Amino acid sequence: MGQGLLRLGRRQAPTKLTRYTDKSITDPKVYAEELETTLQRGYAVDRGEFHEGVGGVCAPVTSSNGFEGLATFVAPLERLNEEGMERIGRALVAITSRASLTLGDVERVKFFGTV
């Protein structure tokens, strides 16, 4: 979820990337590419990069004041595949877009169709 906080919260990437599991991204170039993907799709994914066997998806909640927080879904990786992460990510974006609009961020709203 660190990618979500960094990219979706518009924070700077760390200068040192720590390996927490064998799936942690420690190559700055690969990390930058993943951050760009996160920004483009509107949600971040964790495929066991922080805790072995645990994955998740998160999307930002914003307001007229800027970044407020993340809506997050976490589950065992054995129950999350790429298709599931995409469906959950799109659903979270739809939910957080509505919440953000309610909080006054009219620029943030994204529509991804039927969830």
GIHUDA-V162015 format. One record per backbone hydrogen bond with DSSP energy under -0.5 kcal/mol. NH is the residue of the N-H (numbers start at 0). CO is the residue of the C=O. If there is no record, write none. Layout:
NH,CO
NH,CO
//
This chain:
4,0
5,1
6,2
7,2
7,3
8,3
9,6
10,5
17,15
19,17
19,48
20,48
23,20
25,23
27,25
30,26
31,27
32,28
33,29
34,30
35,31
36,32
37,33
38,34
39,35
40,36
41,37
42,37
43,57
45,55
47,53
53,50
54,74
55,45
56,72
57,43
58,70
60,68
62,65
63,102
65,62
67,60
68,60
70,58
71,69
72,56
74,54
76,52
78,75
79,76
80,78
84,80
85,81
86,82
87,83
88,84
89,85
90,86
91,87
92,88
93,89
94,90
95,91
96,92
97,93
98,94
99,95
100,96
101,97
102,98
103,100
104,99
105,103
107,104
111,109
//
